[in-house]
């Protein structure tokens, strides 16, 4: 015979259900970008630039964002973080021949200050302000690093504006080391840190 629930037992049921209920969070997917993503990617990066009062140069420094499929052809790559059909983050990787010079030193290559011995560069890490502190930036970086390692890259170059303190902490938590500084390209020409991240 089934045992009837007492009034006390019945009163406990809603409380237990409430305690066991977990609010479902949207799933963030990290995937390679496609041409249809370009408008959202540009809008995301522009929003971050407005947040930090950075300048915008579609014909110069930001030209790559208007031709992602061309600029980030393999072995380069570009990823987005997508949540409910909205792009909330992005990151890119550029692969190139090893830069000349001594390890952990700055070098000049094609009239630009670079980091010697790097053979790839992490670029375009941006996360929407409403989606930070959710480890999206970390997941994007881990995806980028894993891909670089699959391409047998040995050292990753990272440049980051000095005001982006949280980004610096993220890079350093992954093993990056600050080795120098330079002025970022126009239109802003703000000071930025240069870091090297060993990949092997």
ROTORTI-735064 format. One record per atom (N, C-alpha, C): x, y, z. Coordinates in steps of 0.05 Angstrom, whole numbers, padded with zeros to 5 digits, always signed. Layout:
# ROTORTI-735064
XYZ;...
***
This chain:
# ROTORTI-735064
+00017-00024+00000;+00000+00000+00000;+00018+00025+00000;+00012+00045-00018;+00027+00070-00018;+00023+00085+00008;+00044+00097+00018;+00042+00112+00042;+00033+00141+00036;+00012+00150+00050;+00003+00177+00045;+00023+00198+00056;+00026+00220+00041;+00044+00241+00051;+00030+00257+00072;+00044+00262+00094;+00033+00279+00115;+00033+00308+00106;+00019+00324+00120;+00018+00353+00113;+00046+00365+00115;+00062+00356+00134;+00089+00366+00138;+00106+00358+00113;+00103+00333+00104;+00118+00324+00080;+00110+00341+00056;+00084+00346+00052;+00075+00361+00029;+00086+00390+00029;+00089+00401+00053;+00099+00428+00055;+00129+00429+00047;+00143+00407+00051;+00172+00407+00045;+00177+00404+00015;+00158+00393+00000;+00163+00388-00029;+00169+00413-00045;+00153+00434-00043;+00160+00458-00059;+00187+00470-00053;+00194+00469-00027;+00220+00479-00018;+00242+00463-00031;+00240+00437-00031;+00261+00420-00042;+00263+00424-00073;+00239+00427-00085;+00240+00432-00114;+00254+00458-00121;+00248+00478-00104;+00261+00504-00108;+00291+00502-00105;+00299+00487-00084;+00328+00485-00079;+00342+00470-00101;+00328+00450-00113;+00341+00434-00134;+00340+00447-00162;+00323+00468-00164;+00320+00481-00190;+00345+00497-00196;+00357+00493-00219;+00381+00508-00228;+00374+00524-00253;+00379+00549-00252;+00374+00566-00275;+00393+00559-00297;+00382+00553-00320;+00398+00546-00343;+00412+00570-00355;+00438+00568-00360;+00453+00590-00372;+00456+00585-00402;+00455+00606-00418;+00460+00602-00447;+00487+00589-00452;+00488+00571-00471;+00513+00558-00478;+00529+00576-00497;+00554+00580-00491;+00572+00596-00508;+00588+00577-00526;+00585+00580-00552;+00599+00563-00571;+00623+00578-00583;+00646+00566-00582;+00670+00577-00596;+00673+00562-00622;+00673+00577-00644;+00674+00565-00671;+00689+00584-00690;+00698+00573-00712;+00711+00589-00733;+00691+00608-00745;+00700+00632-00750;+00682+00652-00762;+00676+00645-00791;+00653+00654-00800;+00645+00652-00829;+00638+00679-00840;+00636+00682-00866;+00632+00709-00877;+00607+00723-00867;+00586+00707-00859;+00562+00719-00849;+00565+00732-00822;+00587+00725-00808;+00592+00737-00782;+00603+00765-00783;+00613+00773-00806;+00629+00798-00807;+00615+00822-00796;+00589+00828-00803;+00576+00851-00791;+00575+00851-00761;+00569+00828-00749;+00569+00826-00720;+00596+00829-00708;+00617+00818-00721;+00644+00821-00710;+00652+00850-00710;+00647+00864-00732;+00654+00893-00734;+00639+00908-00712;+00613+00903-00709;+00598+00917-00689;+00608+00912-00661;+00616+00887-00655;+00627+00880-00629;+00653+00896-00623;+00671+00895-00642;+00697+00909-00638;+00693+00939-00636;+00676+00950-00652;+00670+00979-00651;+00659+00987-00624;+00642+00970-00612;+00631+00975-00586;+00653+00976-00565;+00672+00957-00566;+00694+00956-00547;+00712+00981-00551;+00716+00989-00576;+00733+01012-00581;+00720+01038-00570;+00693+01040-00573;+00679+01063-00562;+00681+01063-00532;+00680+01039-00520;+00682+01037-00490;+00708+01049-00480;+00730+01044-00494;+00756+01054-00486;+00765+01079-00500;+00747+01091-00516;+00754+01115-00531;+00777+01112-00550;+00778+01088-00563;+00798+01083-00583;+00788+01093-00610;+00806+01101-00628;+00799+01109-00655;+00793+01086-00673;+00779+01092-00696;+00772+01070-00714;+00782+01077-00742;+00795+01058-00755;+00808+01063-00781;+00802+01040-00800;+00779+01040-00814;+00771+01018-00831;+00789+01014-00855;+00804+01034-00863;+00822+01032-00886;+00851+01025-00877;+00856+01025-00851;+00882+01019-00841;+00883+00996-00821;+00885+01004-00795;+00889+00984-00774;+00866+00964-00772;+00842+00971-00780;+00819+00952-00777;+00811+00940-00804;+00827+00943-00824;+00821+00933-00851;+00816+00903-00851;+00831+00889-00834;+00828+00860-00833;+00800+00851-00826;+00786+00867-00809;+00760+00859-00800;+00739+00861-00822;+00745+00875-00843;+00727+00878-00866;+00733+00858-00888;+00753+00841-00883;+00759+00820-00902;+00771+00796-00887;+00755+00787-00867;+00765+00765-00849;+00772+00740-00865;+00754+00732-00883;+00759+00707-00898;+00785+00708-00914;+00792+00732-00924;+00816+00734-00939;+00841+00737-00921;+00839+00754-00901;+00862+00760-00883;+00869+00736-00866;+00849+00721-00858;+00854+00699-00839;+00852+00671-00853;+00861+00670-00878;+00862+00644-00891;+00882+00626-00877;+00878+00600-00877;+00897+00581-00865;+00925+00586-00876;+00946+00584-00858;+00944+00574-00831;+00934+00595-00810;+00928+00619-00819;+00916+00638-00800;+00888+00628-00794;+00876+00639-00773;+00849+00631-00766;+00835+00653-00749;+00809+00652-00749;+00793+00672-00734;+00769+00658-00722;+00765+00662-00696;+00743+00648-00682;+00723+00669-00670;+00699+00660-00666;+00679+00676-00652;+00668+00660-00628;+00659+00675-00608;+00643+00663-00586;+00614+00671-00591;+00597+00651-00594;+00569+00656-00601;+00551+00647-00579;+00531+00663-00572;+00512+00656-00551;+00484+00665-00561;+00467+00646-00564;+00439+00651-00574;+00440+00668-00599;+00456+00658-00619;+00458+00671-00645;+00470+00699-00644;+00482+00706-00622;+00495+00732-00620;+00525+00728-00616;+00541+00742-00631;+00570+00741-00627;+00578+00759-00604;+00590+00747-00584;+00597+00762-00559;+00627+00763-00555;+00643+00751-00572;+00672+00752-00569;+00685+00742-00595;+00711+00749-00597;+00726+00740-00621;+00755+00740-00615;+00770+00726-00632;+00799+00724-00629;+00811+00715-00656;+00835+00723-00662;+00848+00714-00687;+00877+00705-00682;+00887+00690-00701;+00915+00681-00700;+00928+00686-00727;+00951+00698-00727;+00967+00702-00752;+00993+00686-00749;+00999+00670-00769;+01022+00652-00769;+01042+00663-00790;+01068+00663-00783;+01088+00675-00801;+01115+00662-00795;+01135+00666-00812;+01162+00656-00807;+01173+00668-00781;+01190+00653-00768;+01202+00662-00742;+01216+00689-00745;+01209+00707-00727;+01220+00734-00728;+01249+00733-00718;+01267+00748-00731;+01296+00747-00724;+01302+00760-00697;+01324+00751-00685;+01333+00764-00660;+01336+00744-00638;+01343+00754-00614;+01347+00738-00591;+01321+00734-00575;+01318+00711-00562;+01293+00705-00547;+01288+00727-00526;+01262+00733-00523;+01253+00752-00503;+01264+00781-00507;+01270+00787-00532;+01279+00814-00539;+01262+00826-00561;+01261+00852-00562;+01247+00866-00583;+01264+00867-00608;+01252+00867-00631;+01266+00869-00656;+01251+00886-00675;+01264+00897-00695;+01250+00913-00715;+01248+00896-00741;+01223+00893-00750;+01218+00877-00774;+01198+00891-00791;+01206+00897-00816;+01189+00912-00835;+01179+00938-00822;+01199+00952-00811;+01194+00979-00799;+01174+00979-00776;+01172+00956-00762;+01154+00955-00739;+01168+00940-00716;+01163+00949-00692;+01175+00936-00669;+01159+00910-00664;+01174+00888-00663;+01162+00862-00658;+01177+00847-00637;+01169+00822-00631;+01182+00806-00610;+01198+00784-00624;+01224+00783-00620;+01241+00764-00632;+01233+00735-00625;+01237+00717-00644;+01232+00688-00642;+01203+00680-00643;+01184+00700-00643;+01156+00693-00646;+01151+00683-00675;+01133+00664-00677;+01125+00654-00704;+01095+00654-00708;+01081+00667-00689;+01052+00672-00692;+01044+00694-00673;+01021+00705-00678;+01011+00727-00661;+00981+00724-00655;+00975+00727-00630;+00947+00728-00621;+00937+00756-00626;+00914+00758-00640;+00904+00785-00647;+00874+00785-00643;+00863+00809-00640;+00834+00815-00641;+00818+00800-00619;+00829+00799-00595;+00814+00788-00573;+00795+00809-00562;+00770+00805-00565;+00750+00824-00555;+00726+00808-00544;+00715+00818-00522;+00691+00805-00510;+00672+00828-00503;+00647+00824-00509;+00626+00844-00502;+00627+00849-00472;+00622+00875-00465;+00623+00882-00437;+00602+00867-00420;+00580+00859-00433;+00559+00845-00418;+00565+00815-00415;+00587+00806-00426;+00593+00778-00425;+00621+00772-00413;+00633+00792-00401;+00659+00788-00388;+00656+00774-00361;+00678+00764-00351;+00679+00749-00326;+00662+00723-00327;+00660+00713-00351;+00647+00687-00356;+00666+00667-00368;+00692+00674-00368;+00713+00657-00379;+00711+00654-00409;+00697+00672-00423;+00695+00671-00452;+00722+00678-00464;+00735+00699-00453;+00762+00706-00462;+00782+00684-00459;+00780+00670-00436;+00798+00647-00431;+00793+00625-00451;+00768+00619-00457;+00762+00597-00476;+00772+00605-00504;+00769+00630-00511;+00778+00639-00537;+00809+00636-00539;+00823+00645-00518;+00852+00643-00518;+00861+00614-00519;+00848+00597-00504;+00855+00568-00503;+00852+00556-00531;+00830+00563-00545;+00825+00554-00572;+00847+00563-00591;+00855+00588-00588;+00875+00600-00605;+00902+00587-00600;+00909+00583-00575;+00935+00571-00568;+00936+00541-00577;+00914+00527-00573;+00914+00499-00582;+00918+00496-00612;+00905+00514-00627;+00908+00513-00656;+00937+00520-00664;+00948+00541-00651;+00976+00548-00657;+00995+00525-00652;+00990+00511-00631;+01007+00487-00625;+01003+00465-00646;+00979+00463-00656;+00974+00443-00677;+00988+00450-00703;+00995+00476-00706;+01009+00485-00730;+01040+00485-00725;+01048+00473-00702;+01076+00471-00694;+01089+00498-00689;+01073+00518-00681;+01084+00544-00674;+01099+00541-00647;+01120+00556-00644;+01137+00554-00620;+01133+00576-00600;+01127+00600-00609;+01125+00623-00591;+01104+00643-00602;+01086+00652-00585;+01064+00669-00593;+01069+00698-00583;+01067+00716-00602;+01070+00745-00596;+01043+00756-00590;+01042+00773-00569;+01017+00786-00561;+01023+00816-00556;+01007+00834-00568;+01009+00862-00562;+00982+00872-00551;+00983+00887-00530;+00958+00896-00517;+00961+00924-00505;+00942+00941-00511;+00942+00969-00501;+00945+00968-00471;+00961+00987-00460;+00967+00987-00432;+00942+00991-00414;+00920+01001-00425;+00897+01006-00408;+00880+00980-00404;+00886+00960-00419;+00870+00935-00418;+00881+00916-00397;+00878+00924-00372;+00891+00909-00350;+00880+00881-00347;+00854+00876-00351;+00844+00849-00348;+00854+00831-00369;+00858+00841-00393;+00870+00825-00414;+00898+00817-00407;+00914+00836-00396;+00941+00829-00388;+00942+00807-00368;+00924+00808-00348;+00923+00787-00328;+00916+00760-00340;+00898+00760-00360;+00890+00735-00373;+00914+00724-00388;+00928+00740-00404;+00951+00730-00419;+00972+00719-00400;+00977+00734-00378;+00998+00725-00360;+00991+00699-00346;+00965+00696-00340;+00956+00671-00327;+00960+00647-00345;+00962+00652-00371;+00966+00630-00391;+00996+00626-00396;+01013+00642-00384;+01042+00638-00387;+01056+00659-00402;+01042+00680-00411;+01055+00701-00426;+01072+00719-00408;+01094+00729-00419;+01112+00746-00404;+01117+00772-00419;+01114+00795-00405;+01119+00821-00417;+01149+00824-00422;+01156+00831-00447;+01184+00834-00454;+01191+00862-00465;+01170+00879-00469;+01176+00906-00479;+01151+00921-00485;+01154+00944-00498;+01131+00961-00504;+01136+00975-00530;+01115+00987-00541;+01116+01002-00566;+01091+01020-00568;+01090+01037-00587;+01065+01052-00593;+01049+01036-00613;+01023+01032-00608;+01007+01017-00626;+01003+01032-00652;+00995+01019-00673;+00992+01032-00699;+00971+01054-00698;+00972+01073-00718;+00951+01094-00720;+00924+01081-00722;+00902+01094-00714;+00902+01123-00709;+00909+01131-00681;+00910+01113-00662;+00914+01121-00634;+00943+01125-00626;+00960+01106-00634;+00988+01106-00626;+00991+01108-00596;+00975+01093-00581;+00977+01091-00552;+00999+01071-00545;+01010+01073-00521;+01030+01053-00512;+01017+01026-00507;+01031+01005-00515;+01021+00978-00511;+01044+00960-00502;+01036+00939-00486;+01055+00919-00477;+01059+00898-00499;+01084+00889-00501;+01090+00866-00518;+01096+00842-00500;+01083+00819-00506;+01087+00795-00491;+01095+00771-00509;+01108+00752-00497;+01115+00727-00511;+01104+00704-00495;+01091+00685-00509;+01080+00662-00496;+01092+00637-00509;+01109+00622-00494;+01121+00598-00504;+01099+00577-00509;+01101+00562-00531;+01081+00543-00539;+01091+00514-00537;+01115+00510-00528;+01126+00483-00526;+01144+00481-00502;
***
